[in-house]
Amino acid sequence: MIRFDGACFAVYSKDSGLPGTDFLALAEDGEGHLWFATDPELGSGSLLRLDPETNVWTLFDAEDGAGLGIIRRLVVDAGGSLWIGGDLGVRRWDAARQQFVQYTAEQGLSGDLIAALHLGKSGRLWVGPWFSNRICAWEDGRFVAHPTPIPVWSCRQILEDLRGGLWICGAATTNNASDPRLFWRHDLGTGHWERLRGDGGAAGGWGANALCADRQGRVWLGHDEGLFVFRHDRFEDVSGETGLGGVAVQTILEDRVGRLWIGVEGGGLRRLEPAWSTYTVADGLAGNAIQSLAHWEGRLVVGTKSGASRNRLTEPLSFEDLASGSIHRLRPSRCGLLATGQMRACLIGRDADAGATNVLSGLTRGNLVGDQSDVLEDADGSIWFGFATAGLARWRDGQMDWWTPQNGLPTNRVSCLALDADGHVWIGTLGKGILRYDGAFRTNTTVDGLADNRVTALVTDTPAAASGQEPPRASPFTTDDSGGRLGEAESWTTGAFGACWRIRRAACGSALPVAGVSIYDPTRDVFQSLSWRDGLSHDTVNALLEDGQGGMWIGTEGGLCRYRPRTNAPAIRITALTADGQAFPVRDQMGGEAASRG
């Protein structure tokens, strides 16, 4: 037995007091005791219990009440009780009476030979027997049967996912079945059974050794033929892309920070840090449609169509509410305030209790409400708000100034804001061209050479950007040959190692399809495109933010994604060997000659 404390491994053997070194299952109960199902060679029905506080081992065998039989599964329920599954049915350890309680057909169990035991996300205990056409769930003090479409010879694995769906894999009993392997997904709400398919052996069978649903909702399958993940409506072999290679995966476990621990037959323990992680309302986000991202006060702030959220200072990563409304802009200021783009002008700061508060809440004028289009901080620390129908506002020294056509602003329809190198604020409008403010408003229109008086985006370049050394931080929308509305919008952000990310999306009613994100590698002068097929939660991408550790936060219409590239080294496979001009045959793991690849 091996224990990992986060830094190093400790090995327990017979010298440590163990009666043997082979174990079939392990679990930790609600009192902190560790339970181990021993190999049958130690005696049928042997259970070991370790009290970590006293370091005392206790052995339970056939003399402790009814015989336990060969134990294959150990599960601890939501109340901390230990359940045992094996060839003599299901038992529960009663800690109060210090004895095992046996369950039989009188409590609804469909058989005594137990192949699978699983605690679902709903708290239900699922039992998969041998030679049966039913699986059972422990509900309200008894087992409730759920009939399967065909009889099951062996129910190898059961999994209840985050949405309450039930996954069952095993082997069928029918002799006339063209494929005895089976894999089902069962909708508990509708009662529908769906037959699943997959690459290689991922359709089920005796080689299915482990099922795991991670916090992102992905379902992983450990199989004799490798590691599989369910995506695109089938199980796909990811042994190669995760660096595992063609190995037999025996067990899978997700830890508290989202890493997958994978036990490999003959290959030890592997740790997989998936490149993609997705966060949704289930993790505390105000909404799944992400519109903006920012770092503020040492935290990640996420703007959605339903409000703004920030990450909690705890693990695992989760979020708490920060502001309400549709948040399409987030602009941290140098003085520690956070400007949000939404209907009501909002500057978020910290109150005396270190909580979040809107510092503009005392300004009750009705014109603080409008269809906000952009927000900007100038060189003096003033915050500017542009509104699509309510003009322009500036917050400075605790006061709010407002401009409309009544006091000098040419139009109420402000679309965007920008700041030039001299500190002047530029204002884009829909119909009145571009305005520059330097104490008064100066107007530039088509009369002055502007292509159109409807301005939708502004960007001020730098000498480096103008010379082609760095892409612009925002690109204007393109205009089609007919002078119509907008085409495709592209915006850029610079990532680690000089790589540039580009958002590709249809804009303002354009018929262009959504396409995810692209990564530009300047060292190779190539683009890599990433979409939902690669793990992105949705192809409509609205915001990008680098996380400071080489990864990227990606805000989509389907949640917040974190992409950490190159987290796992690819598998290395030798396909040809030449020494001193002579070619030598290369053998695979099974002893056969490997096929040569060009």
HELIX and SHEET records of a PDB file:
HELIX    1   1 LYS A   14  SER A   16  5                                   3    
HELIX    2   2 PRO A   40  LEU A   42  5                                   3    
HELIX    3   3 ALA A  105  GLN A  107  5                                   3    
HELIX    4   4 VAL A  281  ASP A  283  5                                   3    
HELIX    5   5 GLY A  366  LEU A  368  5                                   3    
HELIX    6   6 PRO A  405  ASN A  407  5                                   3    
HELIX    7   7 THR A  446  ASP A  448  5                                   3    
HELIX    8   8 PRO A  463  ALA A  466  1                                   4    
HELIX    9   9 ALA A  496  GLY A  498  5                                   3    
HELIX   10  10 TRP A  532  ASP A  534  5                                   3    
SHEET    1   A 2 ILE A   2  PHE A   4  0                                        
SHEET    2   A 2 PHE A   9  VAL A  11 -1                                        
SHEET    1   B 4 PHE A  23  GLU A  28  0                                        
SHEET    2   B 4 LEU A  34  THR A  38 -1                                        
SHEET    3   B 4 LEU A  47  ASP A  51 -1                                        
SHEET    4   B 4 VAL A  56  PHE A  60 -1                                        
SHEET    1   C 4 ILE A  71  VAL A  76  0                                        
SHEET    2   C 4 LEU A  82  GLY A  86 -1                                        
SHEET    3   C 4 GLY A  89  ASP A  94 -1                                        
SHEET    4   C 4 GLN A  99  TYR A 103 -1                                        
SHEET    1   D 6 ILE A 114  LEU A 119  0                                        
SHEET    2   D 6 LEU A 125  GLU A 139 -1                                        
SHEET    3   D 6 ARG A 142  GLU A 160 -1                                        
SHEET    4   D 6 LEU A 166  ALA A 172 -1                                        
SHEET    5   D 6 ARG A 181  HIS A 186 -1                                        
SHEET    6   D 6 TRP A 193  ARG A 195 -1                                        
SHEET    1   E 4 ALA A 208  ALA A 213  0                                        
SHEET    2   E 4 VAL A 219  HIS A 223 -1                                        
SHEET    3   E 4 GLY A 226  ARG A 231 -1                                        
SHEET    4   E 4 ARG A 234  ASP A 237 -1                                        
SHEET    1   F 3 VAL A 249  GLU A 254  0                                        
SHEET    2   F 3 LEU A 260  VAL A 264 -1                                        
SHEET    3   F 3 GLY A 268  LEU A 272 -1                                        
SHEET    1   G 4 TRP A 276  TYR A 279  0                                        
SHEET    2   G 4 GLY A 559  TYR A 563 -1                                        
SHEET    3   G 4 MET A 552  THR A 556 -1                                        
SHEET    4   G 4 VAL A 541  GLU A 546 -1                                        
SHEET    1   H 4 ILE A 290  TRP A 296  0                                        
SHEET    2   H 4 ARG A 299  THR A 304 -1                                        
SHEET    3   H 4 GLY A 307  ASN A 311 -1                                        
SHEET    4   H 4 PHE A 319  SER A 324 -1                                        
SHEET    1   I 4 ARG A 329  PRO A 332  0                                        
SHEET    2   I 4 LEU A 338  GLY A 341 -1                                        
SHEET    3   I 4 CYS A 346  ARG A 350 -1                                        
SHEET    4   I 4 ALA A 356  ASN A 358 -1                                        
SHEET    1   J 4 GLN A 372  GLU A 377  0                                        
SHEET    2   J 4 ILE A 383  PHE A 387 -1                                        
SHEET    3   J 4 GLY A 391  ARG A 396 -1                                        
SHEET    4   J 4 GLN A 399  TRP A 403 -1                                        
SHEET    1   K 4 VAL A 414  LEU A 419  0                                        
SHEET    2   K 4 VAL A 425  THR A 429 -1                                        
SHEET    3   K 4 ILE A 434  TYR A 437 -1                                        
SHEET    4   K 4 PHE A 441  ASN A 444 -1                                        
SHEET    1   L 4 GLU A 488  THR A 494  0                                        
SHEET    2   L 4 CYS A 500  ALA A 506 -1                                        
SHEET    3   L 4 VAL A 517  ASP A 521 -1                                        
SHEET    4   L 4 VAL A 526  LEU A 530 -1                                        
SHEET    1   M 2 LEU A 577  ALA A 579  0                                        
SHEET    2   M 2 GLN A 582  PHE A 584 -1                                        
END                                                                             
